């Protein structure tokens, strides 16, 4: 049985990621890229969060393309209203997400 080095609990019962998710300040905004294309930018993730996994699940739920780099997620299209409920569903606190 593997033990988490941070919290000391077994890997199945580890609560480190939930604790980190609750203490973050996530910002959702839009940006205009080349040729006038709109992208939704989600920033404010800390180092302990798996941004790749979050980006993949958001892209699957919203049926759009996108990328992640330097703890920032970019989604193609204007998804500001749809992203907040999906982040809450993934375990982030609603109060810590600002649009």
C-alpha positions, 0 to 999 in steps of 0.5 A, spaced: 500 500 500 502 506 497 502 512 502 502 519 500 508 523 503 504 530 504 498 527 508 501 520 510 494 517 508 494 511 503 493 514 496 486 512 495 484 516 501 489 522 500 486 529 501 492 533 498 489 535 492 482 537 495 485 541 500 489 545 494 483 546 490 480 549 495 485 554 497 486 557 490 484 563 486 482 562 479 480 567 474 476 566 468 476 571 462 476 571 454 482 574 450 482 575 442 487 572 438 489 572 431 484 573 426 479 576 431 478 569 434 476 568 441 479 564 447 477 563 454 483 563 459 483 560 465 489 562 470 491 562 477 492 554 478 498 552 483 503 547 482 500 542 486 494 541 481 494 537 474 493 542 469 493 537 464 488 533 467 483 539 468 484 541 461 482 535 458 476 534 462 474 541 460 475 540 453 471 534 453 465 537 456 465 543 452 467 539 445 472 544 444 479 545 442 484 548 447 491 548 450 495 548 457 501 552 458 505 555 464 499 553 469 494 557 464 488 553 460 486 556 453 479 554 450 477 555 443 471 559 443 467 563 449 466 559 454 466 563 460 459 562 463 460 554 462 466 553 465 465 555 472 460 550 473 464 545 470 470 547 475 465 546 481 464 539 479 471 538 478 472 540 486 474 547 486 470 552 491 465 556 487 467 562 491 474 562 489 472 562 482 472 569 479 469 571 472 
